[in-house]
Amino acid sequence: MTIFLPPQRHRFSGTLSDSEAHTSPNRHVHVFCKVAIFTLTPLRCHSAPCTTTHKKSASVLKKNIKMDWTALLKTLGLCLISIIIEAFSATKDGKKWFEDLRQPKYSFPFSFWYVIGGLYYIICGIIAYTHFHSSTDIFTLPIILLTLIMVINGLTNFILFKFRSLKMFYLILYPFSVLFIGLIIVLIQTDKISVVLAGVYLAWLVYDLYYFLNLWRLNNRKTGEVLPESADRHRAG
């Protein structure tokens, strides 16, 4: 299809009157131009504000993901204290003694415990970094509870590998679990992600209680630690 333009030269101003649109021999072309101008104008007008908005959003996102090195150093320091305590307590003889114990039903391989240990430090590290980042005060309640948890966790290895006491290790799991529940209660109003992470480890502590109670039952003669009457009856039954 060929479109014929008017024979006379016409300087197009960007707008057409209704009379021009209807009287022109090529009125369909005029109408098309008018619609095109109307449609494209908002895009031209709003392109600059949109670009500005995207730039602001990118700037805010970049600011939010910026690493807080002070909080990171505090977190690493806290984790390092617990790791050093564990390293001093976990002797080769103690580990061999533990591996030679009779294992209860539903026991995991020893390599799995190292995986759990790594996840424990990741969880504690995320919680610590979050709160060091959000507050300049070191002695907040979540940080105090987390520090107690990590120090006690390191000291329990002395009980297990140095003193080789399954009884004491099992009993100390109860106050340790109470501290963890207290940490979750404190975090629940302010830090949902940390609550979920702490809840995952709390579920593991339930298994810990099962495992070490049955480990104590199976090896009480070897360790010389007498079981409570109720536990002894339960094992006999």
FENGI-V892117 format. One line per field, one symbol per residue. phi: phi as a letter, one per 40 degrees, with the letter a starting at -180 (. if undefined). psi: psi as a letter, one per 30 degrees, with the letter a starting at -180 (. if undefined). Layout:
BEGIN
phi = ???
psi = ???
END
This chain:
BEGIN
phi = .bbccccccbccchbbcccccccccbccccccccccccccdccccbccccccccccccccccccccccccccccccccccdcccccccccccccccdccccccccgcccccccccccccdcccccccccdccccaccccccdcccccdccccdccccccccccfbccccccccccccccccccccccccbaccccccccccccccccdccccccccccbccccgbcccdcccccccc
psi = kkkklkelkkjkfflkleeeeffkfhfeeeeeeeeeeeefeeeeegeeeeeeeeeeeeeeeeeegkkjeeeeeeeeeeeeeeeeeeeffjleeeeeeefflkkllhkllfffeeeeeeeeeeeeeeeeeefeefkfkehleeeeeeeeeeeeeefffeeeeefhjeeeeeeffeeeeeeeeeeeeeffffieeeeeeeeeeeeeeeeeeeefeeeeefgeeefgkklleeeeeeee.
END
